[in-house]
Amino acid sequence: METEIRKKAIENLNYACTLRYSATHTNQYNLIYSLDPVKAYDLGLVKQIEVDSIITQNDFNDAFIRLEKVSATKTRTSAGLSIDVNTNDGVKRKTVAAKVGDDLYKLSKNREIYKQGYIINGIDVESEFISLSNGEDLFVGDSQGGMTDEVIKFQIEKTVKEHFIKEKKYKAKGIKVLSLFFIDRVANYRKYDENGNPAHGKFAKWFEESFTAISSKSAYKGLIPFSAEDVHNGYFSQDKKGKFKDSKKAAKSRADIDTFKLIMKDKDRLLGNDEPLRFIFSHSALREGWDNPNVFQICTLNETRSDLKKRQEIGRGMRLAVDQSGQRIQNPVINKLTVIANESYEDFAK
């Protein structure tokens, strides 16, 4: 509405006055009302958020290092490393250049976690790895610290447990519970064998293991009358060959058109108890512009430092829930979104 052509078009309407409504104003003219996230929360228009952090402050502060590259010139050999660095705005993950003898404690601006054992003892350009004074070798592309398989497995398990707890509470009220997972790489959820056939990635395998184990417990037996394989799926962008890719644009699905329709369009069907799908995995296609009122759990299996991306992801679960008749639930006790976060509560709250 801010282009010259659009302004002229509106002028041609010969209006007496205009009222403009938008979530993303480029320019603000005589703002008469603002409904921000805090006000929406106070008015009971959105779910409350509770954070279930599985990482203690000490665990979160494990020394993170990722070897990005090694290089050599006539005068020096160096390594490009991603590490957590102290800044005036808190801890930031940055790429630094290091040579043999450099101490990551100093390069991180004196972060205590790097104080012992993080001196660069050697850089092997031919084999593309570095040696640290604590005896560890790190190859290009490898990382230590940050998100580990053990942490991710535990996050998935906690999400499934929380889902079953809410499913048991709300089923009699006619409220279907959905859980949403944001993942770092599509291949971790869905990959391809040598013949190009889709197969489960490690996230899908861990999910099915957790679901099978928890659904077999006496308190939850028969609560969700579907197999582990039937209750989860994902919608991802695809390339021209129909294979899934880590894309920021939500391309139309070909081979998985039914899943696309179910997740993106058929919300009535998705919210019906007869539809098995309850656990949705997404890379980026559901980050903005998609909402479902009955998302009660969001699990972040991706590492992001972007506040905008985090808000977009959390926003997918902020709608007030509906029951099987489509009636909006106003009970604040029910309308709680649980975020299973891969960072400490303090960091997430900030």
C-alpha positions as a Markdown table, in Angstrom:
| # | Residue | x | y | z |
|---|---|---|---|---|
| 1 | Met | 0.0 | 0.0 | 0.0 |
| 2 | Glu | 3.0 | 2.3 | 0.1 |
| 3 | Thr | 3.9 | 2.3 | -3.6 |
| 4 | Glu | 3.1 | 5.4 | -5.7 |
| 5 | Ile | 0.7 | 3.4 | -8.0 |
| 6 | Arg | -1.2 | 2.1 | -5.0 |
| 7 | Lys | -1.4 | 5.5 | -3.3 |
| 8 | Lys | -2.9 | 7.0 | -6.6 |
| 9 | Ala | -5.3 | 4.1 | -6.9 |
| 10 | Ile | -6.6 | 4.8 | -3.4 |
| 11 | Glu | -6.8 | 8.5 | -4.0 |
| 12 | Asn | -9.1 | 7.7 | -7.0 |
| 13 | Leu | -11.6 | 6.2 | -4.6 |
| 14 | Asn | -12.4 | 9.8 | -3.5 |
| 15 | Tyr | -12.6 | 8.6 | 0.1 |
| 16 | Ala | -13.8 | 10.5 | 3.1 |
| 17 | Cys | -11.4 | 8.7 | 5.4 |
| 18 | Thr | -9.2 | 5.6 | 5.6 |
| 19 | Leu | -8.7 | 3.0 | 8.3 |
| 20 | Arg | -5.7 | 0.8 | 7.9 |
| 21 | Tyr | -5.1 | -2.5 | 9.6 |
| 22 | Ser | -1.9 | -4.4 | 9.4 |
| 23 | Ala | 0.5 | -6.6 | 11.4 |
| 24 | Thr | 3.5 | -5.2 | 9.6 |
| 25 | His | 3.2 | -1.5 | 9.0 |
| 26 | Thr | 6.0 | 0.0 | 6.9 |
| 27 | Asn | 5.0 | 3.5 | 8.0 |
| 28 | Gln | 2.6 | 4.3 | 10.9 |
| 29 | Tyr | 0.1 | 7.1 | 10.4 |
| 30 | Asn | -1.9 | 8.3 | 13.4 |
| 31 | Leu | -1.8 | 5.0 | 15.2 |
| 32 | Ile | -5.1 | 4.7 | 17.2 |
| 33 | Tyr | -4.8 | 1.1 | 18.5 |
| 34 | Ser | -2.1 | -1.4 | 19.0 |
| 35 | Leu | -2.6 | -5.1 | 19.9 |
| 36 | Asp | 0.8 | -6.4 | 20.7 |
| 37 | Pro | 1.8 | -9.8 | 22.1 |
| 38 | Val | 1.6 | -8.7 | 25.7 |
| 39 | Lys | -1.9 | -7.2 | 25.3 |
| 40 | Ala | -3.1 | -10.3 | 23.4 |
| 41 | Tyr | -1.9 | -12.4 | 26.3 |
| 42 | Asp | -3.5 | -10.2 | 28.9 |
| 43 | Leu | -6.8 | -10.3 | 27.0 |
| 44 | Gly | -6.8 | -14.1 | 26.8 |
| 45 | Leu | -6.6 | -14.1 | 23.0 |
| 46 | Val | -3.6 | -16.4 | 22.8 |
| 47 | Lys | -2.3 | -19.4 | 24.7 |
| 48 | Gln | 0.0 | -19.1 | 27.7 |
| 49 | Ile | 3.6 | -20.3 | 27.1 |
| 50 | Glu | 5.5 | -22.6 | 29.4 |
| 51 | Val | 9.0 | -23.7 | 28.7 |
| 52 | Asp | 10.2 | -27.2 | 29.5 |
| 53 | Ser | 14.0 | -26.8 | 29.2 |
| 54 | Ile | 15.9 | -30.1 | 29.4 |
| 55 | Ile | 19.3 | -28.4 | 29.6 |
| 56 | Thr | 20.7 | -27.0 | 32.8 |
| 57 | Gln | 22.8 | -23.9 | 32.7 |
| 58 | Asn | 26.0 | -26.0 | 33.1 |
| 59 | Asp | 25.0 | -28.4 | 30.3 |
| 60 | Phe | 24.2 | -25.5 | 28.0 |
| 61 | Asn | 27.6 | -24.0 | 28.7 |
| 62 | Asp | 29.5 | -27.0 | 27.3 |
| 63 | Ala | 32.3 | -25.6 | 25.0 |
| 64 | Phe | 31.0 | -25.4 | 21.5 |
| 65 | Ile | 33.5 | -25.7 | 18.6 |
| 66 | Arg | 32.8 | -26.3 | 14.9 |
| 67 | Leu | 35.7 | -26.6 | 12.4 |
| 68 | Glu | 34.6 | -24.6 | 9.3 |
| 69 | Lys | 37.8 | -24.8 | 7.3 |
| 70 | Val | 41.6 | -25.1 | 7.3 |
| 71 | Ser | 43.8 | -23.2 | 4.9 |
| 72 | Ala | 47.5 | -22.5 | 4.2 |
| 73 | Thr | 49.4 | -19.7 | 2.6 |
| 74 | Lys | 53.2 | -19.3 | 2.1 |
| 75 | Thr | 53.5 | -17.7 | 5.5 |
| 76 | Arg | 51.0 | -19.4 | 7.8 |
| 77 | Thr | 48.5 | -22.2 | 8.4 |
| 78 | Ser | 45.1 | -21.3 | 9.9 |
| 79 | Ala | 41.7 | -22.7 | 10.9 |
| 80 | Gly | 38.3 | -21.1 | 10.7 |
| 81 | Leu | 36.3 | -22.0 | 13.9 |
| 82 | Ser | 32.8 | -21.3 | 15.1 |
| 83 | Ile | 32.9 | -20.7 | 18.9 |
| 84 | Asp | 30.8 | -18.9 | 21.5 |
| 85 | Val | 32.3 | -15.4 | 22.2 |
| 86 | Asn | 31.5 | -13.0 | 25.0 |
| 87 | Thr | 30.2 | -9.7 | 23.7 |
| 88 | Asn | 28.6 | -6.6 | 25.2 |
| 89 | Asp | 25.2 | -8.1 | 24.1 |
| 90 | Gly | 25.8 | -11.5 | 25.7 |
| 91 | Val | 27.2 | -14.7 | 24.2 |
| 92 | Lys | 27.3 | -14.8 | 20.4 |
| 93 | Arg | 28.4 | -17.6 | 18.1 |
| 94 | Lys | 31.1 | -16.3 | 15.8 |
| 95 | Thr | 33.6 | -17.6 | 13.3 |
| 96 | Val | 37.2 | -16.8 | 14.3 |
| 97 | Ala | 40.6 | -17.4 | 12.7 |
| 98 | Ala | 43.1 | -19.4 | 14.7 |
| 99 | Lys | 46.7 | -20.5 | 14.2 |
| 100 | Val | 48.8 | -23.1 | 16.0 |
| 101 | Gly | 49.3 | -22.0 | 19.6 |
| 102 | Asp | 46.2 | -19.9 | 19.8 |
| 103 | Asp | 44.1 | -20.3 | 22.9 |
| 104 | Leu | 40.3 | -20.4 | 22.4 |
| 105 | Tyr | 39.9 | -19.0 | 25.9 |
| 106 | Lys | 41.4 | -15.7 | 24.6 |
| 107 | Leu | 39.6 | -15.9 | 21.3 |
| 108 | Ser | 36.3 | -16.3 | 23.1 |
| 109 | Lys | 37.0 | -13.1 | 25.1 |
| 110 | Asn | 37.7 | -15.1 | 28.3 |
| 111 | Arg | 34.8 | -17.5 | 28.4 |
| 112 | Glu | 35.6 | -19.8 | 31.3 |
| 113 | Ile | 34.4 | -23.0 | 29.6 |
| 114 | Tyr | 37.3 | -22.7 | 27.1 |
| 115 | Lys | 39.9 | -22.2 | 29.9 |
| 116 | Gln | 41.3 | -25.8 | 30.1 |
| 117 | Gly | 42.4 | -27.8 | 27.1 |
| 118 | Tyr | 41.5 | -25.6 | 24.2 |
| 119 | Ile | 44.8 | -24.5 | 22.8 |
| 120 | Ile | 45.4 | -25.3 | 19.1 |
| 121 | Asn | 48.3 | -27.8 | 19.1 |
| 122 | Gly | 48.3 | -28.6 | 15.4 |
| 123 | Ile | 46.6 | -27.9 | 12.0 |
| 124 | Asp | 46.7 | -30.6 | 9.3 |
| 125 | Val | 45.7 | -29.0 | 6.0 |
| 126 | Glu | 46.0 | -32.1 | 3.9 |
| 127 | Ser | 43.7 | -34.2 | 6.1 |
| 128 | Glu | 41.6 | -31.2 | 7.1 |
| 129 | Phe | 41.7 | -31.4 | 10.9 |
| 130 | Ile | 43.0 | -29.7 | 14.0 |
| 131 | Ser | 44.4 | -31.1 | 17.2 |
| 132 | Leu | 43.5 | -29.6 | 20.6 |
| 133 | Ser | 45.6 | -29.6 | 23.8 |
| 134 | Asn | 42.9 | -31.8 | 25.5 |
| 135 | Gly | 43.7 | -34.6 | 23.0 |
| 136 | Glu | 40.7 | -34.1 | 20.7 |
| 137 | Asp | 40.9 | -34.1 | 16.9 |
| 138 | Leu | 38.3 | -32.1 | 15.0 |
| 139 | Phe | 37.8 | -32.6 | 11.3 |
| 140 | Val | 36.2 | -30.0 | 8.9 |
| 141 | Gly | 32.5 | -30.0 | 9.4 |
| 142 | Asp | 32.7 | -31.7 | 12.8 |
| 143 | Ser | 31.5 | -30.0 | 16.0 |
| 144 | Gln | 31.5 | -30.7 | 19.7 |
| 145 | Gly | 29.2 | -29.3 | 22.3 |
| 146 | Gly | 25.8 | -27.8 | 21.2 |
| 147 | Met | 23.1 | -30.1 | 20.2 |
| 148 | Thr | 24.0 | -33.8 | 20.7 |
| 149 | Asp | 22.0 | -36.9 | 19.8 |
| 150 | Glu | 21.5 | -37.6 | 23.5 |
| 151 | Val | 19.9 | -34.2 | 24.0 |
| 152 | Ile | 17.7 | -34.5 | 20.9 |
| 153 | Lys | 16.5 | -38.0 | 21.8 |
| 154 | Phe | 15.5 | -36.7 | 25.3 |
| 155 | Gln | 13.7 | -33.8 | 23.7 |
| 156 | Ile | 11.6 | -36.0 | 21.5 |
| 157 | Glu | 10.8 | -38.3 | 24.4 |
| 158 | Lys | 9.7 | -35.4 | 26.6 |
| 159 | Thr | 7.5 | -34.0 | 23.8 |
| 160 | Val | 5.8 | -37.4 | 23.3 |
| 161 | Lys | 5.3 | -37.7 | 27.1 |
| 162 | Glu | 3.8 | -34.3 | 27.3 |
| 163 | His | 1.6 | -35.0 | 24.3 |
| 164 | Phe | 0.2 | -38.2 | 26.0 |
| 165 | Ile | -0.5 | -36.3 | 29.3 |
| 166 | Lys | -2.5 | -33.6 | 27.5 |
| 167 | Glu | -4.2 | -36.2 | 25.2 |
| 168 | Lys | -5.5 | -38.0 | 28.3 |
| 169 | Lys | -6.7 | -34.8 | 29.9 |
| 170 | Tyr | -8.5 | -33.4 | 26.8 |
| 171 | Lys | -9.8 | -36.4 | 24.9 |
| 172 | Ala | -13.1 | -36.5 | 26.9 |
| 173 | Lys | -13.5 | -32.8 | 26.1 |
| 174 | Gly | -13.3 | -33.4 | 22.4 |
| 175 | Ile | -10.0 | -31.7 | 21.9 |
| 176 | Lys | -7.4 | -33.3 | 19.7 |
| 177 | Val | -3.8 | -32.6 | 20.6 |
| 178 | Leu | -1.1 | -31.8 | 18.1 |
| 179 | Ser | 2.7 | -31.6 | 18.5 |
| 180 | Leu | 5.0 | -29.7 | 16.2 |
| 181 | Phe | 8.7 | -30.4 | 15.7 |
| 182 | Phe | 11.1 | -27.9 | 14.1 |
| 183 | Ile | 14.2 | -29.7 | 12.7 |
| 184 | Asp | 17.6 | -28.6 | 11.5 |
| 185 | Arg | 17.9 | -30.8 | 8.4 |
| 186 | Val | 15.2 | -32.7 | 6.5 |
| 187 | Ala | 17.6 | -35.7 | 6.1 |
| 188 | Asn | 17.5 | -36.2 | 9.9 |
| 189 | Tyr | 13.8 | -37.0 | 9.5 |
| 190 | Arg | 13.5 | -38.4 | 6.0 |
| 191 | Lys | 16.2 | -39.6 | 3.7 |
| 192 | Tyr | 16.6 | -41.8 | 0.6 |
| 193 | Asp | 18.2 | -45.2 | 0.0 |
| 194 | Glu | 20.3 | -46.1 | -3.0 |
| 195 | Asn | 17.3 | -46.6 | -5.2 |
| 196 | Gly | 15.8 | -43.2 | -4.3 |
| 197 | Asn | 13.1 | -44.7 | -2.0 |
| 198 | Pro | 12.2 | -42.6 | 1.1 |
| 199 | Ala | 13.3 | -43.9 | 4.5 |
| 200 | His | 13.2 | -42.8 | 8.1 |
| 201 | Gly | 16.0 | -40.6 | 9.3 |
| 202 | Lys | 17.2 | -40.7 | 12.9 |
| 203 | Phe | 14.6 | -38.3 | 14.2 |
| 204 | Ala | 11.8 | -40.4 | 12.8 |
| 205 | Lys | 13.3 | -43.6 | 14.3 |
| 206 | Trp | 13.8 | -42.0 | 17.7 |
| 207 | Phe | 10.2 | -40.7 | 17.6 |
| 208 | Glu | 8.7 | -44.1 | 16.8 |
| 209 | Glu | 10.8 | -45.7 | 19.6 |
| 210 | Ser | 9.6 | -43.1 | 22.1 |
| 211 | Phe | 6.0 | -43.3 | 21.0 |
| 212 | Thr | 5.9 | -47.2 | 21.1 |
| 213 | Ala | 7.5 | -47.2 | 24.6 |
| 214 | Ile | 5.2 | -44.5 | 26.1 |
| 215 | Ser | 2.0 | -45.7 | 24.4 |
| 216 | Ser | 2.5 | -49.2 | 25.9 |
| 217 | Lys | 2.4 | -47.9 | 29.5 |
| 218 | Ser | -0.8 | -48.9 | 31.3 |
| 219 | Ala | -1.9 | -45.3 | 31.9 |
| 220 | Tyr | -1.8 | -44.5 | 28.1 |
| 221 | Lys | -2.6 | -47.9 | 26.5 |
| 222 | Gly | -5.3 | -47.5 | 23.8 |
| 223 | Leu | -5.4 | -43.7 | 24.3 |
| 224 | Ile | -4.1 | -43.1 | 20.7 |
| 225 | Pro | -5.5 | -46.1 | 18.7 |
| 226 | Phe | -2.9 | -45.9 | 15.9 |
| 227 | Ser | 0.6 | -47.2 | 15.2 |
| 228 | Ala | 3.7 | -45.2 | 15.7 |
| 229 | Glu | 4.2 | -45.0 | 12.0 |
| 230 | Asp | 0.7 | -43.6 | 11.3 |
| 231 | Val | 0.8 | -40.7 | 13.8 |
| 232 | His | 3.7 | -38.7 | 12.5 |
| 233 | Asn | 4.5 | -37.0 | 9.2 |
| 234 | Gly | 6.1 | -33.9 | 7.8 |
| 235 | Tyr | 5.7 | -31.3 | 5.0 |
| 236 | Phe | 8.9 | -30.1 | 3.4 |
| 237 | Ser | 9.9 | -28.3 | 0.3 |
| 238 | Gln | 11.0 | -30.4 | -2.6 |
| 239 | Asp | 13.4 | -30.0 | -5.5 |
| 240 | Lys | 12.5 | -30.7 | -9.2 |
| 241 | Lys | 13.3 | -34.4 | -8.8 |
| 242 | Gly | 10.7 | -34.7 | -5.9 |
| 243 | Lys | 13.4 | -35.1 | -3.2 |
| 244 | Phe | 13.0 | -33.1 | 0.0 |
| 245 | Lys | 15.4 | -30.2 | 0.6 |
| 246 | Asp | 16.3 | -27.7 | 3.3 |
| 247 | Ser | 14.5 | -24.8 | 1.6 |
| 248 | Lys | 13.2 | -21.6 | 3.1 |
| 249 | Lys | 10.4 | -21.5 | 0.4 |
| 250 | Ala | 7.4 | -23.8 | 0.8 |
| 251 | Ala | 7.3 | -25.3 | -2.7 |
| 252 | Lys | 4.3 | -27.4 | -3.8 |
| 253 | Ser | 4.6 | -31.0 | -2.9 |
| 254 | Arg | 4.4 | -33.6 | -5.7 |
| 255 | Ala | 5.0 | -37.1 | -4.3 |
| 256 | Asp | 3.6 | -36.1 | -0.9 |
| 257 | Ile | 0.5 | -34.2 | -2.1 |
| 258 | Asp | -1.8 | -35.9 | 0.4 |
| 259 | Thr | 0.4 | -34.8 | 3.3 |
| 260 | Phe | 0.5 | -31.3 | 1.9 |
| 261 | Lys | -3.3 | -31.1 | 1.7 |
| 262 | Leu | -3.7 | -32.5 | 5.2 |
| 263 | Ile | -1.2 | -30.3 | 7.0 |
| 264 | Met | -1.6 | -27.1 | 5.0 |
| 265 | Lys | -5.2 | -27.1 | 3.9 |
| 266 | Asp | -7.6 | -29.7 | 5.4 |
| 267 | Lys | -7.6 | -28.3 | 9.0 |
| 268 | Asp | -11.0 | -29.8 | 9.8 |
| 269 | Arg | -9.8 | -33.3 | 8.9 |
| 270 | Leu | -6.5 | -32.8 | 10.7 |
| 271 | Leu | -8.3 | -31.8 | 13.9 |
| 272 | Gly | -10.6 | -34.8 | 13.7 |
| 273 | Asn | -10.0 | -37.7 | 16.2 |
| 274 | Asp | -10.3 | -40.2 | 13.3 |
| 275 | Glu | -7.2 | -38.7 | 11.5 |
| 276 | Pro | -4.1 | -40.5 | 12.9 |
| 277 | Leu | -1.7 | -37.6 | 12.3 |
| 278 | Arg | -0.8 | -35.9 | 15.6 |
| 279 | Phe | 3.0 | -35.2 | 15.4 |
| 280 | Ile | 4.1 | -32.9 | 12.6 |
| 281 | Phe | 7.8 | -32.4 | 11.6 |
| 282 | Ser | 8.8 | -29.2 | 9.7 |
| 283 | His | 12.0 | -27.7 | 8.5 |
| 284 | Ser | 10.9 | -24.2 | 7.5 |
| 285 | Ala | 7.6 | -24.6 | 5.6 |
| 286 | Leu | 5.5 | -24.0 | 8.7 |
| 287 | Arg | 7.5 | -21.2 | 10.2 |
| 288 | Glu | 5.3 | -18.4 | 9.1 |
| 289 | Gly | 1.8 | -18.1 | 7.6 |
| 290 | Trp | 0.5 | -21.4 | 9.0 |
| 291 | Asp | -1.5 | -21.8 | 12.2 |
| 292 | Asn | -3.4 | -24.7 | 13.8 |
| 293 | Pro | -5.3 | -23.9 | 17.0 |
| 294 | Asn | -4.6 | -27.3 | 18.6 |
| 295 | Val | -0.8 | -27.3 | 18.6 |
| 296 | Phe | -0.1 | -27.8 | 22.3 |
| 297 | Gln | 3.6 | -28.7 | 22.1 |
| 298 | Ile | 6.5 | -27.2 | 20.1 |
| 299 | Cys | 9.8 | -29.0 | 20.2 |
| 300 | Thr | 12.9 | -27.2 | 18.8 |
| 301 | Leu | 15.3 | -29.7 | 17.3 |
| 302 | Asn | 17.2 | -26.9 | 15.5 |
| 303 | Glu | 19.8 | -24.5 | 16.9 |
| 304 | Thr | 18.8 | -20.9 | 16.2 |
| 305 | Arg | 20.0 | -17.6 | 17.6 |
| 306 | Ser | 17.5 | -15.6 | 15.6 |
| 307 | Asp | 14.8 | -14.0 | 17.8 |
| 308 | Leu | 12.6 | -13.5 | 14.7 |
| 309 | Lys | 12.8 | -17.1 | 13.7 |
| 310 | Lys | 12.1 | -18.2 | 17.3 |
| 311 | Arg | 9.0 | -16.0 | 17.4 |
| 312 | Gln | 7.7 | -17.3 | 14.1 |
| 313 | Glu | 8.1 | -20.8 | 15.3 |
| 314 | Ile | 6.4 | -20.2 | 18.7 |
| 315 | Gly | 3.6 | -18.3 | 16.9 |
| 316 | Arg | 2.5 | -21.5 | 15.2 |
| 317 | Gly | 1.1 | -22.7 | 18.5 |
| 318 | Met | -0.4 | -19.5 | 20.0 |
| 319 | Arg | -4.0 | -19.9 | 18.7 |
| 320 | Leu | -6.7 | -20.8 | 21.2 |
| 321 | Ala | -7.7 | -24.4 | 20.9 |
| 322 | Val | -11.0 | -25.7 | 19.4 |
| 323 | Asp | -13.1 | -28.9 | 20.2 |
| 324 | Gln | -14.5 | -31.4 | 17.7 |
| 325 | Ser | -17.5 | -29.1 | 17.0 |
| 326 | Gly | -15.2 | -26.2 | 16.2 |
| 327 | Gln | -16.1 | -24.3 | 19.3 |
| 328 | Arg | -13.2 | -22.1 | 20.6 |
| 329 | Ile | -12.0 | -23.1 | 24.1 |
| 330 | Gln | -11.6 | -20.1 | 26.4 |
| 331 | Asn | -10.3 | -22.0 | 29.5 |
| 332 | Pro | -6.8 | -20.7 | 30.3 |
| 333 | Val | -6.0 | -23.9 | 32.1 |
| 334 | Ile | -6.3 | -25.8 | 28.8 |
| 335 | Asn | -4.8 | -23.1 | 26.6 |
| 336 | Lys | -1.1 | -23.7 | 27.4 |
| 337 | Leu | 1.6 | -24.1 | 24.9 |
| 338 | Thr | 4.5 | -26.2 | 26.1 |
| 339 | Val | 7.9 | -25.5 | 24.4 |
| 340 | Ile | 10.5 | -28.2 | 24.8 |
| 341 | Ala | 13.5 | -26.0 | 24.3 |
| 342 | Asn | 17.1 | -27.0 | 23.5 |
| 343 | Glu | 18.5 | -24.2 | 25.6 |
| 344 | Ser | 18.3 | -23.1 | 29.2 |
| 345 | Tyr | 15.1 | -21.5 | 30.4 |
| 346 | Glu | 17.0 | -18.2 | 31.1 |
| 347 | Asp | 18.3 | -18.0 | 27.5 |
| 348 | Phe | 14.9 | -18.8 | 26.0 |
| 349 | Ala | 13.1 | -16.3 | 28.2 |
| 350 | Lys | 15.4 | -13.5 | 27.1 |
